[in-house]
């Protein structure tokens, strides 16, 4: 079936280097319970592994074969990832450090040692980022596209930019004279300009603060001239208009320097029992904007006196968290870099395909009743799932719809379909996770809209995040009710479904659909926990069930029979499951790992993980599907899952894995996994040092880009050309 071919004291911080002797004192490794191995010998540091993943994103920006606008967008993704890393992981390390110098991470690494490693890695990556940005800028210039600042404009362009500033930008600006009133609290992740006014009517220097409105486009496209196209950062458009903005003071010179802060993203929840969860979440989100500073970026050309003034006014920033940067911050906005409708600058359009069994069919329910269907986004159109909900909303036979939501798109088609169903008299129940990080505000808004539509909203299970991707539609067929279930790996989000690679099983199989119904009953009545023989459910059985399957492969290997397993996930960091994989390798089980993000397992270590190979595919799409496959004594078993192999997913969340029983669908999953294991274009081998070396393509061998191969595979299916690879 499957082819296996600083210490954290005042005045120091995340960017402070730690001396070698201090590292030896407080960065000591705690011994592992396994054979006296240290964590450093047994695991790869989780935080550094995540930075290794972000390096793979940066590699895409450095790749000259990637179209220039896409390279720019990868730079934006890299920057956005790094911002989130500081908001979450670095902030968590900071909190841990406050507990004492001997505090360790979950895998036993010293916090100070981890901080030092992060420092060195981020400095290197930022340097490469700047180099890559310059290279892409040059590549765009060769294509007749110039990134311009205020000093490069001719008279005609200057007039255009000044008029754009007056019409679109100036009305949105709120200048604050910080030399007079002080510095207000700075918003997380927002770009500010600190303005220095020299030689004004008062004969003294003034300082002002200007927030760049985040609802305005970060890039302004200038009129084409002489066959060339100019693009400006909003930052520079503002610089053009500053003399007009501050004309009251008649300054002789106006200078602007960018700053940005990153705050701790942790939400502190009120424990007042009299308050509703919605109210607590609203207040928790409001408190987040006052979170501690974990990073302060400033334009390195800022005069020292101005920087000192600013730091004095802010007064709460550790010295070593003050980081010199460039002229522009929030490089995450590069994700929205304009493509100017020039196809050669981008990957080009890839039209999502209809599923071969759903194309042109009047009823999705009729097709799912005949067979299980596996949708694979973004290769298959997400709109087919929306169509299923829309059909359910007006189908007289449908009596109830139940769904659980983690992240949804703004102006969600899913929410519109659920609202339509409620207005058509269907019983609609939504289990929504309010604690989805950085989506809390949107999920509160969605909750209010659902409740206003008369939809029953349930806030998951107390003490556990609900991260499963479930949908259950109940239909009256004859005298009986029939359940149609969706169990997936990704969110019900049409925006991310165009970029995230995810799998979704649609089934009417009573074995699966019946247990999905049982889970929704559990969401409504947490005291009623059902028995699940087919679904694997965290935190109750995921660790145990997958461990048992690994043990079965170990038994096969010890009996001299072929034994193998494949794990594809976003993150692999749980110590217990990693040690189980080590044990399997040592017993003779062949293991292939496809890990997009953080991987704490060390692959290919003699005596520890000789039979484990680990790969990571980073390319056009973001790999998000979780798949587990086992040899199972010659009768392979396949599972798709919402759960990564991280402690939180195994032990502290509601996650669901579903077996794929249909052999045709097993073959589809096997083919897709095979493409990724044979990828020699976008795949990196994760060796024990995670050096991110690309999988080589031997001379004369065909180049395999797994994303292109997967799309071509489904296109052949649609054209009736079989399932051949």
ZAPAZA-121486 format. One line per 2 residues: number of its first residue (from 0); for each residue x, y, z of C-alpha. Coordinates in pm, 1 decimal. Layout:
% ZAPAZA-121486
NUM	X/Y/Z; ...
END
This chain:
% ZAPAZA-121486
0	0.0/0.0/0.0; 271.5/245.1/96.2
2	611.4/279.2/-59.9; 875.1/325.4/211.3
4	1146.4/395.9/-35.5; 2151.7/3667.5/3129.7
6	2046.9/3578.5/3309.7; 1712.6/3741.1/3331.7
8	1772.2/4028.5/3560.6; 1710.0/4395.4/3530.6
10	1926.5/4525.9/3253.3; 1947.7/4197.6/3059.7
12	1708.1/4018.8/2832.6; 1645.9/3806.3/2529.7
14	1912.9/3968.2/2316.9; 2179.9/3973.3/2581.2
16	2464.7/3731.5/2527.7; 2544.8/3507.6/2821.7
18	2910.4/3443.8/2907.2; 3037.1/3089.5/2883.7
20	3097.8/3059.0/3258.8; 2748.6/3185.0/3348.5
22	2603.9/2942.9/3099.7; 2787.5/2657.6/3267.8
24	2655.1/2756.5/3608.1; 2284.5/2809.7/3544.7
26	2224.2/2659.0/3203.8; 2300.8/2308.6/3327.4
28	2098.1/2025.9/3174.4; 1878.4/1815.0/3394.9
30	1933.2/1441.4/3346.5; 1673.9/1251.4/3148.9
32	1497.2/952.5/3295.5; 1622.0/752.2/2998.5
34	1962.3/591.6/3044.8; 2120.3/896.0/3203.5
36	2108.6/1092.3/2877.1; 2097.1/1467.9/2911.1
38	1817.1/1659.9/2739.0; 2076.8/1799.1/2499.9
40	2173.6/1448.0/2392.9; 1818.2/1318.4/2373.1
42	1623.5/1612.7/2229.7; 1658.8/1912.9/2005.7
44	1564.8/2233.1/2188.7; 1201.4/2309.6/2105.7
46	1245.6/2686.2/2075.7; 1551.2/2653.9/1853.1
48	1371.4/2395.5/1643.1; 1088.4/2641.5/1587.3
50	1342.3/2900.4/1474.0; 1480.6/2632.3/1244.0
52	1133.4/2608.9/1089.3; 1125.3/2984.7/1040.5
54	1462.7/2956.4/871.1; 1296.1/2724.6/617.8
56	1045.2/3000.9/548.3; 1336.3/3241.0/502.9
58	1500.0/2995.0/264.3; 1196.9/3032.5/37.2
60	1256.5/3407.7/35.8; 1622.7/3346.6/-46.2
62	1542.5/3108.2/-333.0; 1598.6/3282.8/-667.0
64	1369.7/3029.3/-836.2; 1074.2/3165.4/-638.9
66	900.4/3459.5/-816.2; 1003.0/3795.4/-664.2
68	666.2/3901.4/-520.8; 630.3/3558.2/-359.8
70	981.4/3596.7/-215.7; 870.9/3927.2/-66.1
72	563.5/3758.3/81.0; 775.8/3484.1/236.3
74	975.9/3761.2/403.4; 646.3/3885.3/542.1
76	555.5/3539.1/670.6; 898.1/3506.9/831.8
78	857.2/3841.5/1005.7; 503.8/3762.9/1121.0
80	619.2/3427.3/1258.5; 901.4/3592.8/1448.9
82	667.4/3851.5/1598.9; 439.3/3574.6/1724.8
84	738.3/3380.9/1856.7; 836.0/3676.1/2074.7
86	478.6/3740.1/2185.5; 426.6/3380.1/2294.3
88	742.9/3173.8/2338.1; 990.3/3442.2/2442.9
90	729.6/3591.2/2673.2; 681.3/3247.7/2831.1
92	1057.7/3212.7/2881.8; 1061.8/3551.4/3047.2
94	792.6/3443.0/3292.6; 984.2/3120.9/3360.4
96	1306.1/3312.0/3422.1; 1137.4/3515.8/3692.5
98	1089.4/3191.3/3888.5; 1463.7/3143.8/3931.8
100	1785.0/3084.9/3744.0; 1759.3/2705.0/3761.2
102	1420.8/2697.4/3588.6; 1407.0/2463.0/3290.7
104	1181.7/2417.8/2988.1; 945.3/2120.3/2955.5
106	1218.2/1914.0/2788.3; 1471.8/1999.7/3058.1
108	1676.0/2269.6/2883.5; 1797.7/2556.7/3097.2
110	1608.2/2879.0/3033.7; 1924.4/3087.2/3021.4
112	2085.8/2846.4/2775.9; 1771.2/2862.8/2561.6
114	1771.1/3242.1/2572.2; 2133.1/3248.3/2457.5
116	2057.1/3011.7/2170.2; 1759.3/3223.3/2062.5
118	1970.0/3536.4/2069.7; 2238.9/3396.9/1844.9
120	1988.5/3241.3/1606.2; 1767.4/3547.3/1569.6
122	2059.5/3778.8/1505.9; 2179.4/3549.8/1226.6
124	1832.4/3515.7/1075.1; 1768.5/3890.0/1087.3
126	2093.7/3950.2/902.8; 1990.5/3701.9/634.6
128	1646.6/3863.9/619.5; 1800.3/4202.4/543.0
130	2022.7/4051.7/275.3; 1730.6/3868.6/115.4
132	1519.6/4185.3/116.7; 1793.4/4369.8/-69.7
134	1823.2/4088.3/-322.4; 1448.3/4079.8/-388.8
136	1442.4/4457.8/-418.2; 1710.5/4428.7/-686.2
138	1521.2/4150.3/-864.4; 1206.8/4364.7/-873.4
140	1409.0/4655.5/-1009.5; 1524.6/4434.3/-1296.2
142	1154.3/4379.9/-1371.3; 1091.5/4754.6/-1382.6
144	952.5/4783.6/-1029.6; 1122.1/5022.9/-788.0
146	1079.2/5045.3/-411.7; 1113.1/5418.4/-358.2
148	1153.0/5644.5/-58.4; 1084.1/6016.0/-28.3
150	1435.2/6104.9/-147.0; 1396.3/5927.9/-483.7
152	1084.4/6103.3/-613.6; 1084.0/6341.3/-906.9
154	860.9/6648.0/-902.3; 561.6/6473.5/-1061.5
156	582.1/6176.5/-823.6; 630.1/6409.5/-525.3
158	309.7/6592.9/-616.3; 118.7/6264.2/-643.3
160	244.1/6139.1/-307.5; 175.2/6473.5/-134.8
162	-179.9/6475.9/-271.6; -231.2/6113.2/-163.9
164	-110.5/6207.7/183.4; -350.6/6500.8/205.6
166	-651.7/6303.6/79.2; -607.4/5955.0/228.1
168	-350.0/5962.5/505.5; -352.3/6294.2/689.0
170	-717.2/6264.4/807.2; -623.8/5934.1/979.5
172	-323.5/6067.8/1172.9; -328.3/6168.2/1540.3
174	1.9/6335.5/1633.9; 96.6/6346.6/2004.4
176	356.1/6596.0/2131.0; 539.1/6362.8/2365.8
178	788.7/6631.9/2466.5; 493.5/6809.2/2627.7
180	250.0/6536.0/2742.8; 466.1/6223.9/2768.9
182	454.2/5890.6/2586.3; 125.9/5697.7/2591.7
184	109.8/5318.7/2618.0; 223.0/5172.9/2288.9
186	6.7/4915.2/2112.1; 152.0/4573.0/2047.1
188	277.1/4520.9/1694.3; 190.3/4873.5/1576.4
190	437.5/5089.3/1384.9; 495.8/5435.5/1526.6
192	704.2/5723.4/1402.8; 892.0/5929.4/1657.5
194	917.7/6277.0/1506.0; 1192.9/6525.2/1581.5
196	1108.1/6889.0/1499.8; 1410.0/7113.0/1492.0
198	1432.6/7491.6/1500.1; 1061.9/7558.9/1539.4
200	908.9/7892.8/1642.6; 981.9/7821.1/2008.4
202	1352.7/7781.2/1928.0; 1359.7/7439.6/2094.2
204	1341.2/7083.0/1970.7; 1007.8/6912.0/1996.1
206	931.5/6540.2/1983.0; 607.5/6393.6/1857.4
208	461.6/6044.7/1823.3; 262.7/5930.8/1524.8
210	83.8/5597.1/1492.7; 69.4/5457.0/1139.6
212	-293.0/5356.2/1083.5; -305.1/4980.1/1034.1
214	-629.4/4999.2/833.9; -453.5/5180.0/550.7
216	-266.5/4988.7/280.7; 99.4/4963.7/378.8
218	204.1/5008.2/14.4; 117.7/5289.6/-224.2
220	152.9/5222.5/-597.3; 276.9/5527.1/-787.5
222	170.2/5607.0/-1144.7; 382.7/5419.2/-1397.7
224	646.8/5632.0/-1568.9; 875.6/5553.1/-1860.8
226	794.4/5183.1/-1835.5; 877.7/5165.3/-1466.2
228	649.3/5120.0/-1168.2; 720.6/5282.7/-832.4
230	597.0/5146.5/-496.7; 630.0/5328.6/-164.6
232	590.1/5219.1/193.6; 318.7/5411.5/374.8
234	597.7/5509.2/615.8; 764.7/5715.5/344.3
236	436.5/5869.1/227.5; 396.6/5997.0/583.7
238	751.8/6135.4/577.4; 663.4/6336.4/266.8
240	369.6/6493.1/447.3; 532.3/6564.9/783.9
242	627.2/6929.5/709.7; 264.5/6998.4/620.0
244	136.6/6809.5/925.0; 352.1/7015.9/1161.1
246	349.5/7344.3/965.0; 214.8/7525.0/1274.4
248	557.6/7501.3/1435.8; 746.2/7614.1/1124.9
250	1033.7/7368.8/1184.1; 1355.8/7403.0/992.3
252	1391.8/7021.9/978.7; 1162.0/6726.2/1040.5
254	1291.8/6371.9/1093.8; 1098.6/6051.3/1153.0
256	1222.5/5727.7/1309.0; 1022.2/5405.6/1328.8
258	963.0/5217.7/1655.1; 757.7/4911.1/1748.6
260	695.7/4715.8/2069.2; 609.1/4350.6/2117.3
262	406.9/4264.8/2427.8; 345.2/3945.3/2620.6
264	39.8/3785.7/2454.5; -71.3/3584.8/2758.7
266	-430.9/3650.1/2866.5; -495.0/3669.8/3241.7
268	-846.8/3549.1/3315.1; -1058.7/3683.5/3598.7
270	-1162.9/3407.4/3840.3; -1483.6/3584.8/3945.5
272	-1753.2/3316.6/3929.6; -2024.9/3576.6/3885.9
274	-1892.2/3677.5/3545.2; -1969.3/3495.0/3221.4
276	-1691.6/3346.2/3011.8; -1760.0/3604.6/2740.2
278	-1718.6/3886.5/2988.7; -1397.5/3736.0/3127.7
280	-1255.2/3697.7/2775.4; -1338.9/4058.0/2686.1
282	-1158.8/4182.8/2996.4; -866.8/3944.3/2940.3
284	-819.3/4072.6/2584.8; -835.6/4430.0/2712.0
286	-560.3/4349.9/2965.6; -340.0/4201.0/2691.0
288	-271.7/4549.1/2553.7; -103.0/4628.1/2885.0
290	118.0/4316.2/2874.8; 485.6/4347.6/2954.2
292	720.1/4458.8/2680.7; 931.0/4169.2/2550.4
294	1088.7/4353.1/2256.4; 1142.4/4714.5/2154.3
296	1254.3/4784.4/1796.9; 1385.8/5120.6/1684.4
298	1544.1/5271.1/1376.0; 1919.1/5245.5/1434.9
300	1965.8/5589.7/1274.3; 1771.5/5749.4/1559.8
302	1986.1/6005.5/1743.6; 2110.7/5875.7/2077.5
304	1957.2/6169.6/2267.0; 1615.4/6100.2/2119.3
306	1643.1/5730.1/2203.6; 1740.0/5811.6/2563.4
308	1448.0/6051.3/2590.6; 1209.0/5789.9/2459.6
310	1334.5/5512.8/2686.9; 1318.0/5747.9/2983.1
312	959.2/5832.6/2902.2; 860.3/5467.4/2854.5
314	1050.4/5365.6/3164.0; 964.0/4996.2/3167.4
316	1192.6/4831.1/2914.8; 1488.5/4608.1/2997.1
318	1796.4/4743.6/2825.5; 1884.2/4429.4/2634.2
320	1533.1/4403.4/2489.9; 1591.7/4731.1/2305.2
322	1682.3/4617.1/1955.0; 1821.0/4834.7/1675.0
324	1644.2/4777.3/1346.1; 1595.9/4934.4/1008.4
326	1387.2/5209.2/858.5; 1075.0/4989.7/838.5
328	911.6/4772.6/1102.1; 616.3/4535.2/1071.4
330	775.3/4360.4/778.7; 486.3/4113.9/816.5
332	296.2/4351.3/592.2; 513.7/4223.1/310.0
334	266.9/3932.8/298.7; 35.2/4180.0/121.9
336	294.8/4313.9/-119.9; 112.7/4417.0/-442.4
338	152.8/4190.7/-744.4; 56.8/4466.0/-998.2
340	-134.6/4201.6/-1197.9; 193.0/4077.8/-1344.5
342	172.7/3695.1/-1349.5; 548.7/3645.2/-1387.7
344	602.3/3797.9/-1043.4; 389.6/3541.7/-858.3
346	319.6/3169.0/-853.2; 16.8/3230.6/-1070.9
348	-336.1/3117.0/-1005.2; -407.7/2760.1/-906.2
350	-777.3/2697.3/-942.6; -907.3/2467.1/-665.9
352	-1059.6/2155.5/-814.0; -1401.1/2004.7/-755.8
354	-1391.6/1657.2/-604.4; -1443.4/1394.1/-870.0
356	-1748.9/1252.2/-689.6; -1907.0/1592.0/-622.8
358	-1859.0/1768.0/-955.1; -2194.4/1852.1/-1108.7
360	-2389.6/1646.4/-855.3; -2717.8/1797.1/-730.2
362	-2686.6/1667.5/-374.1; -2370.3/1624.2/-168.8
364	-2562.7/1408.7/80.2; -2650.1/1156.7/-187.8
366	-2283.9/1121.1/-278.4; -2158.1/1091.9/81.2
368	-2429.2/830.3/145.2; -2271.5/617.0/-130.0
370	-1906.8/643.1/-20.0; -1661.9/820.2/207.4
372	-1513.3/1131.9/48.9; -1175.4/1286.1/131.7
374	-1134.9/1656.0/57.9; -781.5/1793.5/40.5
376	-746.8/2170.1/58.1; -632.1/2383.8/-117.0
378	-627.3/2136.7/-406.2; -1001.4/2077.3/-363.2
380	-1233.3/2372.6/-337.2; -1338.0/2459.4/18.2
382	-1660.6/2592.5/-130.0; -1781.8/2231.2/-156.5
384	-1801.9/2210.9/222.4; -1983.3/2545.1/231.1
386	-2220.5/2408.5/-35.0; -2290.1/2109.1/188.6
388	-2391.9/2342.1/471.4; -2599.1/2556.1/237.4
390	-2775.6/2245.7/110.1; -2837.8/2139.4/468.8
392	-2979.6/2483.7/552.4; -3267.5/2447.8/306.2
394	-3305.1/2067.3/288.5; -3643.6/1978.0/445.0
396	-3499.0/1642.2/555.2; -3222.6/1803.8/765.5
398	-3323.9/1847.1/1127.7; -3001.6/1948.1/1303.2
400	-2651.5/2081.6/1240.4; -2374.2/2067.7/1498.6
402	-2026.8/2206.3/1444.7; -1724.4/2306.1/1646.6
404	-1527.9/2617.4/1550.9; -1174.5/2721.6/1642.0
406	-1083.7/2985.8/1384.7; -1318.6/3123.5/1119.9
408	-1275.6/3379.3/847.0; -1398.5/3732.3/882.2
410	-1734.2/3758.3/702.1; -1739.0/3378.4/716.6
412	-1941.8/3181.4/460.9; -1966.6/2905.9/722.9
414	-2137.2/3142.4/969.8; -2371.4/3267.7/695.8
416	-2476.1/2910.0/613.2; -2535.8/2827.0/981.7
418	-2744.7/3141.6/1021.1; -2946.1/3044.5/714.4
420	-3007.2/2700.3/865.7; -3131.8/2850.8/1192.5
422	-3367.0/3086.3/1005.8; -3501.2/2783.2/818.2
424	-3597.6/2613.8/1142.0; -3304.9/2374.7/1180.6
426	-3164.7/2300.5/1523.0; -2814.9/2452.3/1508.5
428	-2555.2/2401.4/1779.9; -2208.8/2559.3/1767.4
430	-1923.0/2463.9/1998.5; -1682.0/2757.2/1980.2
432	-1339.4/2796.1/2136.5; -1302.4/3147.0/2273.1
434	-937.9/3089.5/2370.2; -805.2/3046.9/2014.5
436	-490.5/3258.8/2045.7; -507.3/3590.6/1857.6
438	-857.0/3503.7/1733.4; -1029.7/3566.2/2066.4
440	-1178.3/3899.2/1960.2; -1314.7/3760.3/1632.6
442	-1459.4/3455.1/1809.1; -1641.5/3678.8/2058.4
444	-1787.5/3871.3/1764.9; -1889.5/3544.7/1596.2
446	-2049.6/3422.9/1919.0; -2263.9/3734.4/1943.3
448	-2376.1/3700.0/1580.8; -2467.5/3333.9/1632.1
450	-2663.1/3403.4/1949.0; -2851.5/3687.6/1782.8
452	-2954.4/3439.8/1511.8; -3100.6/3209.2/1778.2
454	-2820.2/2952.3/1753.0; -2718.8/2756.2/2062.4
456	-2354.2/2833.2/2146.7; -2145.7/2612.4/2375.6
458	-1803.3/2719.9/2502.0; -1631.8/2381.7/2490.5
460	-1514.5/2192.6/2795.8; -1394.1/2365.4/3110.7
462	-1016.1/2343.7/3147.0; -963.0/2213.0/2792.9
464	-932.2/2387.1/2459.3; -1157.9/2240.7/2192.3
466	-934.0/2208.4/1888.1; -1118.4/1929.7/1702.0
468	-1265.4/1995.3/1354.7; -1608.8/1830.1/1366.1
470	-1935.8/1875.6/1183.6; -2247.6/1660.6/1218.4
472	-2559.6/1696.7/1005.0; -2866.4/1495.5/1099.0
474	-3111.1/1405.5/825.4; -3450.1/1233.0/842.8
476	-3443.8/962.1/576.8; -3759.4/753.1/576.9
478	-3838.0/656.8/933.4; -3481.1/681.9/1053.2
480	-3229.0/954.1/1121.0; -2899.2/940.8/940.8
482	-2587.2/1126.4/1046.7; -2339.1/1284.9/805.6
484	-2006.2/1367.4/967.8; -1699.6/1575.0/890.4
486	-1374.2/1503.7/1073.3; -1082.5/1716.4/960.4
488	-733.9/1843.0/1028.2; -797.9/2212.6/960.0
490	-1031.4/2491.2/1058.5; -1363.8/2579.7/900.8
492	-1201.8/2885.9/747.6; -1227.0/2962.9/378.8
494	-946.1/3222.1/399.2; -679.6/2985.5/529.3
496	-812.9/2692.3/324.5; -662.1/2859.6/17.4
498	-313.5/2839.9/167.3; -318.4/2568.9/437.6
500	-294.0/2209.3/322.2; -556.3/2011.2/515.8
502	-760.3/1692.6/491.3; -1129.6/1645.5/567.4
504	-1324.9/1319.1/578.1; -1694.0/1331.2/484.1
506	-1870.8/1013.5/588.6; -2206.3/860.0/669.8
508	-2040.4/549.6/814.9; -2233.1/471.9/1133.8
510	-1916.3/368.7/1314.2; -1765.7/715.7/1275.4
512	-2074.4/937.8/1254.6; -2227.1/774.4/1562.4
514	-1919.5/855.5/1768.5; -1909.6/1212.4/1637.7
516	-2266.0/1245.5/1767.8; -2148.0/1108.5/2102.3
518	-1880.1/1378.2/2116.2; -2133.0/1654.8/2059.3
520	-2342.4/1510.3/2340.1; -2030.5/1529.0/2555.7
522	-1979.9/1895.4/2462.8; -2332.4/1967.3/2582.4
524	-2316.8/1746.3/2890.7; -1952.4/1720.1/3004.1
526	-2040.4/1469.6/3275.6; -2143.6/1216.3/3009.8
528	-1824.9/1079.2/2862.9; -1885.8/820.5/2593.1
530	-1686.0/520.3/2482.2; -1498.8/566.1/2154.4
532	-1386.8/256.8/1965.8; -1316.0/421.0/1632.5
534	-1239.2/785.2/1701.8; -927.0/860.3/1902.5
536	-996.0/1150.3/2136.8; -759.8/1370.2/2338.0
538	-701.8/1402.0/2625.1; -855.7/1060.2/2693.6
540	-701.5/815.1/2451.0; -468.2/973.3/2192.3
542	-144.9/911.9/2378.0; -248.5/560.7/2485.1
544	-391.5/444.9/2150.6; -101.9/565.0/1935.5
546	147.4/424.3/2187.4; -26.0/86.4/2158.9
548	0.3/101.4/1779.0; 370.7/179.6/1804.0
550	408.3/-114.3/2043.8; 239.2/-334.2/1784.4
552	496.5/-226.8/1523.5; 772.3/-299.4/1775.5
554	633.2/-650.0/1826.0; 625.2/-703.5/1447.8
556	986.9/-592.7/1412.8; 1102.9/-815.3/1698.4
558	926.8/-1108.7/1532.8; 1136.4/-1046.9/1221.4
560	853.0/-903.3/1013.5; 845.8/-576.3/823.4
562	735.3/-293.7/1050.0; 695.0/74.5/963.6
564	512.5/391.1/1048.2; 479.4/740.7/906.5
566	393.5/1048.2/1107.6; 310.7/1377.3/941.9
568	242.4/1668.0/1177.0; 311.9/2032.7/1238.7
570	505.3/1991.6/1561.8; 665.4/1693.2/1738.4
572	777.5/1797.5/2086.9; 622.6/1561.0/2343.6
574	900.0/1381.7/2533.1; 699.4/1065.2/2599.8
576	599.8/1009.1/2237.2; 949.7/1093.2/2114.7
578	1094.9/830.8/2347.2; 837.1/582.9/2218.9
580	956.0/652.1/1862.7; 1316.5/605.2/1975.7
582	1221.3/267.8/2126.5; 1054.9/166.7/1799.3
584	1362.1/264.0/1598.6; 1587.1/62.3/1827.9
586	1354.7/-237.4/1787.0; 1385.5/-223.1/1406.3
588	1077.7/-21.6/1301.5; 1133.2/199.1/995.5
590	996.3/544.7/1071.9; 945.4/837.9/838.6
592	858.8/1178.3/981.6; 725.6/1478.4/789.1
594	728.8/1765.9/1036.7; 654.6/2118.3/920.3
596	748.8/2309.9/1235.1; 922.5/2232.8/1564.3
598	1074.6/1885.9/1594.9; 1243.9/1800.0/1924.5
600	1325.6/1448.7/1804.6; 1681.0/1394.0/1684.8
602	1673.1/1177.5/1374.2; 1953.1/951.0/1257.1
604	2147.5/934.3/1584.4; 2343.6/610.4/1611.4
606	2204.8/383.9/1879.5; 1910.3/613.6/1943.6
608	1722.6/681.8/1620.9; 1910.8/503.5/1342.0
610	1592.1/400.2/1160.0; 1418.8/738.4/1180.2
612	1429.4/980.2/889.1; 1275.9/1325.3/929.4
614	1181.0/1572.3/657.3; 1012.3/1909.6/637.5
616	830.5/2044.3/332.7; 795.1/2421.6/308.8
618	678.2/2568.2/-18.2; 380.8/2730.8/-183.1
620	133.6/2591.9/69.7; 154.0/2564.4/446.9
622	147.7/2197.2/541.0; -111.1/2163.0/817.5
624	-258.0/1813.4/784.2; -175.5/1555.9/1050.4
626	-154.7/1197.7/927.4; -42.6/880.5/1101.7
628	10.5/552.7/913.6; 116.8/210.0/1040.0
630	225.5/-109.1/864.5; -3.4/-309.2/1098.6
632	128.4/-648.7/998.1; 68.0/-603.2/625.0
634	-275.0/-439.6/660.5; -184.5/-70.6/673.8
636	-385.8/163.9/889.7; -426.5/534.7/826.0
638	-551.3/814.3/1051.2; -601.9/1184.9/998.3
640	-604.2/1406.2/1303.8; -642.9/1756.3/1443.4
642	-366.6/1682.4/1696.6; 3.3/1747.9/1680.4
644	227.3/1533.6/1897.1; 273.4/1803.4/2155.2
646	191.0/1765.1/2522.4; -86.6/2024.4/2506.4
648	-255.5/1845.5/2213.9; -228.1/1504.2/2373.9
650	-320.5/1596.4/2730.7; -490.1/1937.1/2749.6
652	-714.4/1972.6/2444.8; -1009.1/1807.0/2279.3
654	-857.5/1661.4/1964.7; -995.7/1395.8/1733.4
656	-822.0/1144.1/1509.3; -1031.0/936.9/1270.3
658	-940.4/608.7/1099.8; -961.9/597.6/721.8
660	-1135.3/268.3/648.0; -1197.3/308.6/275.1
662	-908.2/150.7/82.9; -943.0/397.4/-204.9
664	-896.0/686.1/35.4; -605.0/504.0/198.3
666	-444.4/487.0/-144.4; -497.0/861.9/-190.3
668	-330.0/941.9/140.7; -50.1/699.6/62.0
670	11.2/872.2/-272.0; 24.0/1219.3/-115.4
672	263.9/1103.0/156.5; 478.0/940.0/-110.3
674	499.4/1269.5/-301.7; 627.4/1444.4/8.3
676	877.0/1173.3/96.3; 1011.9/1187.3/-260.7
678	1010.6/1569.0/-278.2; 1352.3/1691.6/-392.0
680	1258.2/2055.7/-453.8; 1090.7/2187.1/-136.5
682	1188.0/1921.5/118.2; 1463.0/1960.0/376.5
684	1611.8/1674.1/571.4; 1591.0/1729.4/946.8
686	1917.0/1580.5/1067.4; 2024.0/1573.7/1430.4
688	2151.8/1933.1/1402.4; 1855.0/2056.1/1194.8
690	2075.1/2227.6/939.8; 1787.1/2252.5/688.6
692	1975.1/2106.3/396.2; 1756.8/2052.5/92.5
694	1694.6/1695.5/-17.2; 1921.1/1654.7/-316.8
696	1803.9/1569.3/-665.4; 2050.9/1332.5/-833.3
698	2165.8/1421.3/-1182.6; 1913.2/1305.0/-1437.0
700	1647.4/1224.8/-1176.0; 1305.9/1388.7/-1213.2
702	1242.1/1692.7/-994.5; 952.3/1629.0/-756.1
704	771.6/1927.6/-605.8; 513.0/1757.9/-385.7
706	266.4/2047.6/-407.6; 268.9/2042.2/-787.3
708	258.0/1662.5/-790.8; -41.3/1654.1/-556.3
710	-237.8/1902.8/-765.9; -159.6/1708.2/-1084.6
712	-268.7/1386.8/-908.1; -612.6/1523.6/-821.3
714	-648.2/1677.2/-1165.5; -589.2/1335.3/-1323.1
716	-854.5/1191.5/-1093.5; -1100.3/1457.9/-1204.3
718	-1026.0/1383.3/-1568.1; -1096.8/1017.2/-1509.6
720	-737.5/910.3/-1562.7; -721.5/690.2/-1254.3
722	-526.7/712.3/-932.6; -182.0/661.6/-1077.8
724	99.4/866.4/-929.5
END
